[in-house]
């Protein structure tokens, strides 16, 4: 629970956390209609934007309606759902294998990249967990002949998970297993198939109709919709070292990855069809994601997250197959230790970044939250979010142009914030300076003579 109340100012991906928290805060302060999520960095415009289905952001909003807005909400919601996801992951493996395999797999997943991202304010582990929890209910429906509520929960959670993050669809490759099992009644296979068609419909509607509609209507082309396959292949080929690193380093770290390779080798050697089939079927679903995202998959470490449970399962199977279980436990301990040590620095905020938490108070001395501002943070919206204002994120070379400054002023910009250490460097503007310290300077929109 260290840093569970921290603002989104960690080293890694604070920009994505800021985007998610912007959306949640705007549901609270502007409009609670989840069909029209809003960001703060579209200047004087509404900021309505196409994005991932904002169920996670909406849960933060609902929490805030009851308990007040805080960064605890986003972190705690993600942590709770991701923890339930690991528990259901453990329970799913127990359907097919001994408790030892499930336990090893769960510990490996817990100490993987999942460990840190399950408490960040972004939807990757949240979405993957919704799908895993849904799979738990779905498999209960198929194998244990549980009530219809299990099917309904599977359908709802799987759809919401994939809507929240399309890459989580790779986990649904597991559904191919019961379809090949003659013990599963045909009527239940048909029910799961209907769920699949509904998922395709809702995901298609949101990402290929509603998102483009919002982008065109509100003129805010922010959301990444992928690249052509030819470009993706070229990007991945040119950045193959970085792409492969997502598997051997980001996912499970080195010891975990070698355990995964051993588990994969052992399953092939022993002809363990279930492990092989799970790996192949989920990889088949992951491939289109890789070919759609291209360089982004290689560059951003969070794209691999939905596939990490599969790698953890294969690694757990491998460790549980080792005859000398004391040796397997030593390896398991080493996997956990390596994973956590390599992520512990992400729980703390650098002093320079921490100072951005004071930006809102500094601006409050000279105006209100309705004032539009411009910040020299480049493509990063973090400082604008911390300022609790709307406006522009821009670059120093733009701000050096008087014509650019005049244009922003004509569009309603009241203050210009120059960051000196985090996200930006110092630059003098021909405007009236109202505040300055070691970390940032605030100008109003009055030009000096």
URPE-V41871 format. One record per residue. N is the residue number from 1. RES is the residue in one small letter. PHI is phi in whole degrees, 0 to 359 (999 if undefined). PSI is psi in degrees with one decimal (NA if undefined). OMEGA is omega as a letter, one per 40 degrees, with the letter a starting at -180 (* if undefined). Layout:
# URPE-V41871
((N,RES,PHI,PSI,OMEGA) (N,RES,PHI,PSI,OMEGA))
This chain:
# URPE-V41871
((1,x,999,7.6,i) (2,x,300,128.6,i) (3,x,69,20.1,a) (4,x,294,-20.3,i) (5,x,258,5.5,a) (6,x,298,145.6,i) (7,x,291,167.1,a) (8,x,285,70.3,a) (9,x,234,18.1,i) (10,x,295,171.2,a) (11,x,294,-48.4,a) (12,x,266,126.8,i) (13,x,59,33.0,i) (14,x,295,-25.2,i) (15,x,295,-38.8,i) (16,x,288,-37.4,i) (17,x,297,-40.4,i) (18,x,296,-38.4,i) (19,x,297,-46.2,i) (20,x,297,-40.7,a) (21,x,287,-31.9,i) (22,x,302,-47.0,a) (23,x,299,-46.7,a) (24,x,297,-43.5,a) (25,x,293,-34.5,i) (26,x,287,-29.8,i) (27,x,300,-37.7,a) (28,x,284,-41.3,a) (29,x,259,-20.4,a) (30,x,243,-64.1,a) (31,x,206,127.2,a) (32,x,271,8.1,i) (33,x,285,111.3,a) (34,x,291,-12.1,i) (35,x,284,-11.7,a) (36,x,231,68.3,i) (37,x,295,149.5,a) (38,x,231,141.8,i) (39,x,247,166.8,a) (40,x,260,-5.9,a) (41,x,250,43.1,i) (42,x,245,37.3,i) (43,x,64,-131.8,a) (44,x,271,1.3,a) (45,x,278,174.7,a) (46,x,298,-32.0,a) (47,x,83,7.0,i) (48,x,296,134.3,a) (49,x,218,147.9,i) (50,x,281,138.1,a) (51,x,197,-176.1,i) (52,x,302,151.3,i) (53,x,303,122.4,a) (54,x,273,43.7,i) (55,x,295,-38.8,i) (56,x,296,-46.3,i) (57,x,297,-34.6,a) (58,x,289,-33.4,i) (59,x,295,-37.8,i) (60,x,297,-41.9,i) (61,x,299,-45.8,a) (62,x,296,-41.8,i) (63,x,302,-44.8,a) (64,x,294,-31.1,i) (65,x,296,-31.8,a) (66,x,269,-46.9,a) (67,x,252,-3.9,a) (68,x,92,155.4,a) (69,x,283,130.6,i) (70,x,201,161.4,i) (71,x,282,-12.1,i) (72,x,301,-37.8,a) (73,x,303,-54.8,a) (74,x,298,-41.8,a) (75,x,291,-43.5,a) (76,x,290,-40.8,i) (77,x,300,-46.9,i) (78,x,297,-43.1,a) (79,x,297,-42.1,a) (80,x,294,-50.0,a) (81,x,296,-41.4,a) (82,x,293,-33.7,i) (83,x,291,-41.5,i) (84,x,297,-36.9,i) (85,x,300,-42.9,i) (86,x,295,-40.2,i) (87,x,298,-44.7,i) (88,x,291,-33.9,i) (89,x,302,-45.5,i) (90,x,299,-44.8,a) (91,x,293,-37.4,i) (92,x,297,-45.8,a) (93,x,297,-34.8,i) (94,x,295,-21.4,i) (95,x,297,-34.9,a) (96,x,251,-25.2,a) (97,x,227,172.7,i) (98,x,291,162.1,a) (99,x,300,-30.7,a) (100,x,298,-44.7,i) (101,x,297,-42.7,i) (102,x,296,-41.2,a) (103,x,294,-47.7,i) (104,x,300,-44.8,a) (105,x,297,-41.5,i) (106,x,296,-42.2,i) (107,x,295,-41.1,i) (108,x,296,-43.3,i) (109,x,296,-40.9,a) (110,x,298,-33.4,a) (111,x,263,5.2,i) (112,x,279,-166.0,i) (113,x,302,-20.9,i) (114,x,303,-35.2,a) (115,x,305,-47.9,a) (116,x,277,-42.5,a) (117,x,289,-15.7,i) (118,x,287,-4.7,i) (119,x,235,9.6,i) (120,x,272,159.2,a) (121,x,267,56.9,i) (122,x,222,159.1,a) (123,x,269,7.1,a) (124,x,298,-58.7,a) (125,x,289,-29.7,i) (126,x,300,-50.4,a) (127,x,294,-45.5,i) (128,x,299,-37.2,i) (129,x,292,-39.6,i) (130,x,302,-42.0,i) (131,x,293,-42.9,i) (132,x,297,-44.4,i) (133,x,298,-41.7,i) (134,x,299,-42.0,i) (135,x,298,-37.2,i) (136,x,301,-47.1,i) (137,x,291,-36.6,i) (138,x,296,-42.3,i) (139,x,290,-33.3,i) (140,x,299,-42.0,i) (141,x,296,-39.5,a) (142,x,281,-41.1,a) (143,x,258,-34.0,a) (144,x,259,1.3,i) (145,x,53,44.8,i) (146,x,286,-179.6,a) (147,x,289,168.9,a) (148,x,300,-26.2,a) (149,x,301,-31.9,i) (150,x,295,-40.8,i) (151,x,295,-43.2,a) (152,x,298,-43.2,i) (153,x,294,-40.1,i) (154,x,301,-49.3,a) (155,x,299,-47.8,a) (156,x,296,-48.5,a) (157,x,289,-38.4,i) (158,x,296,-43.7,i) (159,x,295,-45.7,i) (160,x,295,-37.3,i) (161,x,296,-46.7,a) (162,x,288,-35.2,i) (163,x,299,-39.2,a) (164,x,292,-35.4,i) (165,x,203,110.0,a) (166,x,302,-33.6,a) (167,x,299,-19.4,i) (168,x,293,-10.9,a) (169,x,296,-23.4,a) (170,x,300,-29.6,i) (171,x,293,-25.0,a) (172,x,286,-5.7,i) (173,x,301,-22.9,i) (174,x,298,-26.6,a) (175,x,297,-18.3,i) (176,x,292,-23.7,a) (177,x,296,-54.5,i) (178,x,296,-22.4,i) (179,x,292,-24.7,i) (180,x,265,-0.5,a) (181,x,265,117.0,a) (182,x,290,-15.6,i) (183,x,286,-19.6,a) (184,x,277,125.4,a) (185,x,301,143.5,a) (186,x,300,-39.4,a) (187,x,299,-33.3,i) (188,x,284,-32.9,i) (189,x,296,-39.4,i) (190,x,296,-40.5,i) (191,x,299,-43.2,i) (192,x,294,-36.4,i) (193,x,297,-40.8,i) (194,x,299,-40.7,i) (195,x,300,-40.0,i) (196,x,298,-42.0,i) (197,x,294,-39.7,i) (198,x,296,-40.4,i) (199,x,299,-46.8,i) (200,x,300,-39.8,a) (201,x,296,-51.8,a) (202,x,293,-41.8,i) (203,x,295,-42.8,i) (204,x,297,-42.7,a) (205,x,297,-45.0,a) (206,x,292,-46.9,a) (207,x,272,-27.0,a) (208,x,246,-2.5,i) (209,x,238,-57.8,a) (210,x,289,-44.5,i) (211,x,300,-49.6,i) (212,x,299,-35.0,i) (213,x,298,-46.4,i) (214,x,296,-41.8,a) (215,x,298,-44.1,a) (216,x,288,-41.6,a) (217,x,290,-41.6,a) (218,x,256,5.3,i) (219,x,52,50.0,a) (220,x,224,80.2,a) (221,x,280,78.8,a) (222,x,257,-42.0,a) (223,x,287,133.9,i) (224,x,281,116.9,a) (225,x,255,14.7,i) (226,x,95,179.5,a) (227,x,229,164.6,i) (228,x,300,149.0,a) (229,x,302,-40.1,a) (230,x,299,-40.7,i) (231,x,292,-40.3,i) (232,x,299,-44.9,i) (233,x,298,-43.5,i) (234,x,297,-44.3,a) (235,x,297,-42.3,a) (236,x,291,-37.2,i) (237,x,295,-42.6,a) (238,x,286,-18.9,a) (239,x,235,39.0,a) (240,x,296,-36.3,i) (241,x,298,-42.8,i) (242,x,291,-40.1,i) (243,x,299,-48.1,a) (244,x,294,-27.8,i) (245,x,298,-29.7,i) (246,x,298,-27.7,a) (247,x,270,-46.9,a) (248,x,273,-14.5,a) (249,x,240,-60.4,a) (250,x,301,-47.4,a) (251,x,297,-64.5,a) (252,x,238,2.1,a) (253,x,65,-178.3,a) (254,x,290,-48.0,a) (255,x,295,-40.7,i) (256,x,296,-39.0,a) (257,x,293,-41.8,i) (258,x,295,-32.7,i) (259,x,293,-37.8,i) (260,x,298,-46.1,i) (261,x,298,-40.2,i) (262,x,296,-44.3,i) (263,x,299,-39.5,i) (264,x,293,-44.8,i) (265,x,299,-45.0,a) (266,x,294,-36.8,i) (267,x,293,-36.2,i) (268,x,289,-43.5,a) (269,x,298,-41.7,a) (270,x,270,0.8,a) (271,x,56,46.0,i) (272,x,279,89.0,a) (273,x,299,-36.3,a) (274,x,296,-46.3,i) (275,x,298,-45.7,a) (276,x,299,-42.8,a) (277,x,291,-39.8,i) (278,x,299,-45.2,a) (279,x,297,-45.3,a) (280,x,291,-44.9,a) (281,x,294,-41.2,i) (282,x,287,-34.5,i) (283,x,296,-36.9,i) (284,x,299,-38.3,i) (285,x,283,-26.9,i) (286,x,284,-32.1,a) (287,x,305,-46.8,i) (288,x,299,-32.5,i) (289,x,296,-45.0,i) (290,x,298,-43.9,a) (291,x,286,-14.8,i) (292,x,268,-32.2,a) (293,x,265,-26.6,i) (294,x,58,-122.9,a) (295,x,302,-34.6,a) (296,x,301,-36.3,i) (297,x,296,-40.8,a) (298,x,288,-37.0,a) (299,x,279,-41.6,a) (300,x,263,125.5,a) (301,x,285,-10.8,a) (302,x,278,-12.5,a) (303,x,293,-25.4,a) (304,x,281,-15.0,a) (305,x,305,-46.9,a) (306,x,298,-22.0,a) (307,x,271,-14.5,a) (308,x,299,-39.8,i) (309,x,303,-35.2,i) (310,x,293,-44.6,i) (311,x,297,-38.9,i) (312,x,295,-39.1,i) (313,x,296,-46.0,i) (314,x,297,-41.9,i) (315,x,295,-41.9,i) (316,x,297,-39.0,i) (317,x,298,-43.0,i) (318,x,299,-46.9,a) (319,x,295,-39.3,a) (320,x,290,-14.8,i) (321,x,271,-10.1,a) (322,x,290,127.1,a) (323,x,298,-36.1,a) (324,x,269,91.3,a) (325,x,291,-24.9,i) (326,x,296,-38.3,i) (327,x,294,-40.2,i) (328,x,298,-39.3,i) (329,x,293,-37.4,i) (330,x,298,-43.6,i) (331,x,296,-42.9,i) (332,x,300,-42.9,i) (333,x,297,-40.5,a) (334,x,295,-38.9,i) (335,x,299,-47.3,a) (336,x,297,-43.5,a) (337,x,295,-46.0,i) (338,x,297,-43.6,a) (339,x,297,-46.4,a) (340,x,288,-41.3,i) (341,x,299,-39.0,a) (342,x,283,-3.8,i) (343,x,242,-8.4,a) (344,x,298,-30.9,a) (345,x,294,-19.0,a) (346,x,285,-7.2,a) (347,x,274,-3.3,a) (348,x,237,153.9,a) (349,x,253,132.5,i) (350,x,295,145.1,a) (351,x,305,-39.5,a) (352,x,297,-39.9,i) (353,x,288,-36.2,a) (354,x,300,-29.4,a) (355,x,294,-20.4,i) (356,x,294,-19.5,i) (357,x,294,-16.2,i) (358,x,269,-7.9,a) (359,x,297,-41.6,i) (360,x,301,-45.9,i) (361,x,297,-37.8,i) (362,x,296,-43.0,i) (363,x,290,-32.2,i) (364,x,298,-23.7,a) (365,x,292,-22.3,a) (366,x,240,-5.2,a) (367,x,190,-159.4,a) (368,x,239,173.5,a) (369,x,290,-11.6,i) (370,x,280,-12.7,a) (371,x,291,136.7,i) (372,x,275,141.1,a) (373,x,228,162.6,i) (374,x,237,137.2,a) (375,x,233,136.4,a) (376,x,276,53.0,a) (377,x,259,14.5,i) (378,x,65,-127.1,a) (379,x,268,5.3,a) (380,x,262,122.5,a) (381,x,270,4.2,a) (382,x,302,-47.7,a) (383,x,295,-37.9,i) (384,x,296,-40.5,i) (385,x,297,-44.9,a) (386,x,294,-26.2,i) (387,x,285,-16.8,a) (388,x,59,42.7,i) (389,x,224,169.8,i) (390,x,251,162.2,i) (391,x,155,-132.6,a) (392,x,233,143.5,i) (393,x,250,131.0,a) (394,x,212,-174.4,a) (395,x,241,158.2,a) (396,x,300,-40.9,a) (397,x,295,-28.4,i) (398,x,288,-41.6,a) (399,x,290,-16.9,i) (400,x,285,-12.8,a) (401,x,270,122.8,i) (402,x,295,-36.4,i) (403,x,299,-38.7,i) (404,x,294,-43.9,i) (405,x,299,-42.1,i) (406,x,296,-38.0,a) (407,x,294,-45.2,i) (408,x,297,-38.7,i) (409,x,297,-40.9,i) (410,x,293,-24.2,i) (411,x,270,2.1,i) (412,x,110,5.4,a) (413,x,292,123.3,a) (414,x,264,-34.5,a) (415,x,223,149.8,i) (416,x,241,122.2,a) (417,x,255,123.7,i) (418,x,252,110.8,i) (419,x,279,139.9,a) (420,x,253,-23.3,a) (421,x,233,-41.9,a) (422,x,253,123.8,i) (423,x,73,-13.7,a) (424,x,204,172.0,i) (425,x,234,161.2,a) (426,x,294,142.2,i) (427,x,209,138.1,i) (428,x,275,135.1,i) (429,x,246,148.0,i) (430,x,280,48.4,a) (431,x,231,166.8,a) (432,x,286,124.7,a) (433,x,273,125.7,a) (434,x,250,-17.2,i) (435,x,201,143.8,i) (436,x,204,137.9,i) (437,x,216,-164.6,a) (438,x,293,-22.2,a) (439,x,251,-30.6,i) (440,x,201,158.2,i) (441,x,237,141.5,i) (442,x,244,126.2,i) (443,x,248,146.0,i) (444,x,271,-175.5,a) (445,x,264,20.6,i) (446,x,269,122.1,a) (447,x,283,142.2,i) (448,x,284,146.5,i) (449,x,280,NA,*))
